[in-house]
Amino acid sequence: MKHLPLTKQQLVAAMISLSLGSIAQAALTINGSADAGSSARMSWGGADSLSEARNIMYKSNGSAIKKVDNGYGTTNITNSNTSSFGSSNNSFNNTNSYNTTYRGSFGSSSMIPISTDSRSVAVIDAETGESIYEKNADVARPMASITKVMTAMVVLDAGLDMREEITLDPEDFVGPKRASSRLKSGDRLNRAEMLLMALMKSENPAAKSLARNYPGGYDAFIRAMNRKSQELGMTTAYFGDPTGLDKRNIASSNDLVKMVRAAGNYDVIRRFSTTKSYDFYVANYSAGNRTYKANNTSSLVRSGDYPIGISKTGFINEAGRCVVMETRVNNRPAIIVILGANSSATRWGDAKNILNSLATRRTV
């Protein structure tokens, strides 16, 4: 769908007015909840992903979802009627809790009969918590832009106003490495649009600006990223920047499984990371306003051939080609982490090999 240029006021008004669309294909209902108004419903990628994420973020009141996954197999979902992502009040009072427990332990399941060419791979059955394929899965490696999944969680945990406009500064384009970007200094987008840019298009200045506009500033954001990783039990992880351009950003595949599992707790991340494409209207006082047509960095998301619930790609020379994703095959959820592929063909070849193998697994 083509988007006509809108003023910022028109854009905000349109986002606020959007209502929940139909449930995305392959929607997953937590604890059998079928209430159309329940924020505890976890949905997968699809045509309605973006509009539903906007509804969650932009409504001035209603339910906000905050789930806490400690990375070891138990997920607590809190459905709050007293807070929203657009509020700085993060108190969760008068809440209902939903609990999902992952059974089993890593390494106790029969492995799927495949071989992979990437340097490090982990696949778990997200229903049982059991490892079903591992390759150098406990070795910490650079993760590149997979980092932006943690960036998104820290932003959303802060409960900031997603409608607040952020202006890109020259410092947002300075990082540990040179990286191409179609954004410009002076570009103005609101926080939600910056988050969509970071998750879908993997724009580094967008991620940097989100960190810079965090309470306490950039350094406080980096501390929050590492604190979050520790809370999730990511014992091999370290974050030095919010973009992934810093080669010091490392974690093992098994630790990134924990991060992806936790990211599944945020409906916004699910929907933004699986948005196929979007035409952004970018305001800029000095350079002029323009339309930025952006596509998802994942070829699997763009093709729509597989049910992808969370997705993030990454690449720097030290990391190789990387991807993390959540999928649901034969009605069984799985988390896939691929690090250190030597080419895009290797990365997507390994991913398709895993997905096709999951399709042949028994469901009982």
C-alpha positions in Angstrom: 0.0 0.0 0.0 1.3 3.5 -0.9 1.2 6.1 1.8 0.5 9.8 0.9 2.6 12.3 2.7 1.0 13.5 5.9 1.8 16.2 8.4 3.1 15.0 11.8 -0.2 16.0 13.3 -2.1 14.0 10.8 0.2 11.0 11.3 -0.2 11.0 15.1 -3.9 11.4 14.8 -4.2 8.5 12.4 -2.0 6.3 14.6 -4.1 7.1 17.7 -7.3 6.3 15.9 -6.2 2.9 14.5 -8.1 0.1 16.1 -7.1 -3.5 16.4 -7.3 -5.3 13.1 -8.1 -8.9 12.5 -5.8 -11.4 14.1 -2.6 -12.0 12.1 -2.2 -15.4 10.5 -1.0 -18.1 12.8 -1.9 -16.1 15.9 -0.9 -17.7 19.2 -3.3 -17.4 22.1 -1.8 -17.5 25.6 -3.6 -19.8 28.0 -6.5 -20.1 25.6 -7.6 -16.5 26.0 -10.0 -15.7 23.2 -11.0 -12.2 24.5 -10.7 -9.8 21.6 -9.7 -7.1 24.0 -7.0 -9.1 25.8 -3.4 -7.8 25.4 -2.2 -11.2 26.4 -2.8 -12.5 22.9 0.5 -13.1 21.2 0.3 -12.7 17.4 2.6 -13.5 14.6 3.7 -11.6 11.5 1.1 -10.7 8.9 -0.5 -7.8 7.1 -2.1 -6.5 10.3 1.1 -6.5 12.3 1.9 -2.8 12.0 -1.6 -1.4 12.6 -2.0 -3.6 15.7 1.4 -2.6 17.1 0.5 1.1 16.6 -2.7 0.5 18.5 -0.8 -0.9 21.4 1.7 1.9 21.5 -0.4 5.0 20.7 -3.6 4.6 22.6 -3.7 7.0 25.5 -5.2 4.5 27.9 -6.0 0.8 28.1 -4.0 -2.3 28.6 -0.2 -2.6 28.4 1.5 -5.9 28.3 4.6 -6.6 30.3 5.9 -10.2 30.5 9.0 -11.2 32.3 11.0 -14.2 31.1 14.1 -15.0 33.2 15.5 -17.0 30.3 15.3 -20.3 32.1 11.9 -21.5 31.1 9.2 -19.7 33.0 7.3 -16.8 31.6 5.1 -14.5 33.7 2.7 -12.4 31.7 1.2 -9.3 33.4 -1.9 -7.7 31.8 -2.2 -4.3 33.3 -5.1 -1.9 33.1 -3.3 1.0 34.7 -0.3 1.7 32.5 0.5 2.1 28.8 3.6 2.4 26.7 2.9 6.1 26.3 3.1 6.8 30.0 6.1 7.2 32.2 4.2 5.6 35.0 5.4 2.0 35.1 3.5 0.8 38.2 1.6 -2.3 37.4 -1.3 -2.4 39.8 -4.6 -4.3 39.7 -3.0 -6.9 37.3 -3.9 -10.3 36.1 -1.1 -12.9 35.7 -0.9 -15.6 33.1 1.8 -18.2 33.4 3.4 -20.4 30.8 6.0 -22.9 31.8 8.5 -24.4 29.4 9.2 -28.0 30.3 12.4 -29.9 29.9 15.9 -28.7 29.7 18.4 -27.8 27.1 20.0 -30.8 25.4 17.5 -33.4 26.5 15.6 -33.8 23.2 16.4 -35.7 20.0 18.1 -33.4 17.6 16.7 -32.6 14.2 18.7 -34.5 11.6 20.5 -31.6 9.8 23.9 -30.1 9.2 24.6 -26.3 9.0 27.4 -24.3 7.6 27.2 -21.2 9.9 29.7 -21.1 12.8 27.2 -21.1 15.6 23.5 -22.3 15.7 20.9 -23.0 18.3 17.4 -24.2 17.8 15.0 -24.8 20.7 11.5 -26.1 20.9 9.9 -23.1 22.6 7.0 -25.2 24.0 9.3 -27.6 25.9 12.4 -25.5 26.3 14.4 -28.4 24.9 17.4 -28.0 22.5 16.7 -29.7 19.2 19.9 -28.6 17.4 23.2 -27.1 18.6 26.4 -26.1 17.0 29.0 -24.3 19.0 26.0 -22.8 20.9 27.8 -21.9 24.1 30.6 -19.9 22.4 30.2 -16.1 22.6 30.4 -14.4 19.2 29.8 -10.9 17.9 26.1 -10.5 17.2 26.0 -7.4 15.0 22.5 -5.9 14.6 20.9 -8.7 16.6 21.7 -6.2 19.3 18.7 -4.1 18.3 16.4 -6.6 19.8 17.8 -5.8 23.2 17.7 -2.1 22.3 14.0 -2.4 21.6 13.3 -4.1 24.9 15.1 -1.5 26.9 13.2 1.3 25.1 9.8 -0.4 25.8 10.7 -1.2 29.4 11.2 2.6 30.0 7.5 3.3 29.3 8.3 6.4 27.3 5.9 8.4 25.2 6.1 6.7 21.8 4.5 9.8 20.1 7.4 12.1 21.2 9.3 13.4 18.2 13.0 12.7 18.0 15.4 14.6 15.8 18.5 12.9 14.5 21.8 14.6 15.5 25.2 14.3 13.8 26.4 12.1 16.7 23.7 9.5 15.8 25.7 8.8 12.6 29.0 8.3 14.5 29.8 4.8 15.7 32.5 2.1 16.0 32.2 1.4 12.3 31.2 3.3 9.1 27.8 2.1 8.0 25.5 3.2 5.2 22.2 4.9 6.0 19.5 6.6 4.1 18.6 8.8 7.1 20.0 12.3 7.5 21.0 14.6 10.3 17.9 16.7 11.1 15.4 14.0 10.2 12.4 14.0 12.6 10.4 10.9 13.4 8.6 10.0 16.6 9.9 7.3 18.9 7.7 4.6 17.5 8.9 5.3 14.0 12.5 5.2 15.1 11.8 1.9 16.7 10.2 0.5 13.5 13.2 1.8 11.5 15.6 0.0 13.9 13.8 -3.3 14.0 12.5 -3.6 10.4 15.1 -1.7 8.4 18.0 -2.0 10.9 18.8 1.7 10.6 21.7 2.4 13.0 21.1 6.1 13.5 17.6 5.3 14.6 18.8 2.9 17.3 21.5 5.4 18.4 18.9 8.2 18.7 16.6 5.9 20.8 19.5 5.4 23.2 20.5 9.1 23.3 16.9 10.0 24.2 16.7 7.6 27.0 16.2 8.9 30.6 19.7 9.5 31.9 21.1 9.6 28.4 23.2 7.3 26.2 25.5 5.8 29.0 22.4 5.0 31.1 20.9 3.2 28.2 24.0 1.0 27.7 24.0 0.1 31.4 20.3 -0.8 31.1 21.1 -3.1 28.2 23.7 -5.0 30.2 21.5 -5.1 33.3 18.7 -6.5 31.2 20.9 -9.2 29.8 22.0 -10.2 33.3 18.4 -10.4 34.4 17.7 -12.8 31.5 20.6 -15.0 32.5 22.7 -14.2 29.5 26.0 -15.1 31.2 28.1 -14.6 28.0 26.6 -11.4 26.8 28.0 -7.9 26.7 26.6 -4.8 25.0 28.8 -1.8 24.2 26.5 0.1 21.9 22.8 0.0 20.8 23.3 -0.7 17.1 25.5 -3.7 16.9 28.3 -1.9 15.0 30.5 -2.5 18.1 32.3 -5.8 17.7 32.4 -6.0 21.5 28.6 -6.8 21.4 28.8 -10.5 22.0 26.7 -13.5 23.2 26.5 -17.2 22.6 23.7 -18.6 20.5 22.1 -20.2 23.6 22.1 -16.8 25.4 20.5 -15.2 22.3 17.8 -17.8 22.5 17.0 -16.4 26.0 16.9 -12.9 24.5 14.6 -13.8 21.7 12.3 -15.7 24.1 12.1 -12.5 26.2 11.5 -10.4 23.2 8.5 -12.5 22.4 7.0 -10.9 25.5 6.6 -7.6 23.7 3.8 -7.5 21.1 5.3 -4.4 19.6 8.6 -6.2 18.9 6.7 -9.1 17.3 4.8 -6.9 15.0 7.5 -4.3 14.1 10.2 -6.9 13.4 7.9 -8.8 11.0 6.6 -5.8 9.1 7.4 -6.4 5.5 7.7 -2.8 4.3 6.6 0.7 5.2 6.8 4.1 3.6 7.9 6.6 6.2 7.1 10.3 5.9 10.3 12.0 7.2 10.3 15.6 8.1 13.5 17.7 7.9 13.6 21.5 8.2 16.9 22.0 6.4 17.0 19.1 3.9 13.3 19.0 3.1 10.6 16.5 3.7 10.6 13.2 1.9 9.2 9.7 1.8 11.5 6.9 2.9 10.4 3.5 1.4 11.8 0.8 3.6 11.7 -3.0 3.4 12.4 -5.6 6.1 16.0 -6.9 6.0 14.9 -10.5 6.2 14.2 -12.2 2.9 12.1 -14.8 4.8 9.8 -12.1 6.2 9.5 -10.3 2.9 8.6 -13.5 1.0 6.0 -14.6 3.6 6.7 -18.3 2.8 7.3 -19.2 6.5 5.4 -18.3 9.7 7.9 -15.8 11.4 6.9 -14.3 14.7 10.0 -12.4 15.6 12.9 -11.6 13.2 16.2 -9.7 13.3 19.2 -9.9 11.0 22.7 -8.7 11.5 26.1 -8.2 9.8 29.5 -6.8 10.5 32.7 -8.4 9.3 33.6 -9.8 12.7 30.1 -11.3 13.2 29.4 -12.7 9.7 25.8 -12.9 8.6 23.4 -13.5 11.5 19.7 -14.0 12.1 17.4 -14.8 15.0 13.8 -15.7 14.6 10.8 -17.3 16.2 8.6 -19.6 14.2 5.7 -21.9 14.5 5.8 -25.1 12.5 3.3 -27.9 12.8 1.7 -26.0 15.6 5.0 -26.1 17.6 6.9 -22.9 18.4 10.7 -22.8 17.9 13.4 -20.2 18.4 16.3 -20.2 15.9 19.6 -18.4 16.2 22.2 -18.4 13.5 25.6 -16.7 13.9 28.7 -16.4 11.8 27.4 -17.4 8.3 30.0 -16.5 5.7 27.4 -15.2 3.2 23.8 -14.4 2.9 23.3 -17.5 0.9 24.7 -19.6 3.8 22.6 -17.8 6.4 19.3 -18.3 4.5 20.2 -21.8 3.4 20.8 -22.8 7.0 17.5 -21.1 8.1 15.5 -22.8 5.4 17.1 -26.1 6.2 16.1 -25.8 9.8 12.6 -24.6 9.0 12.0 -27.4 6.5 13.3 -30.0 9.0 11.0 -28.6 11.7 8.1 -29.2 9.3 8.8 -32.9 9.3 8.9 -33.2 13.1 6.2 -35.2 14.9 3.7 -33.0 16.7 2.9 -35.5 19.5 
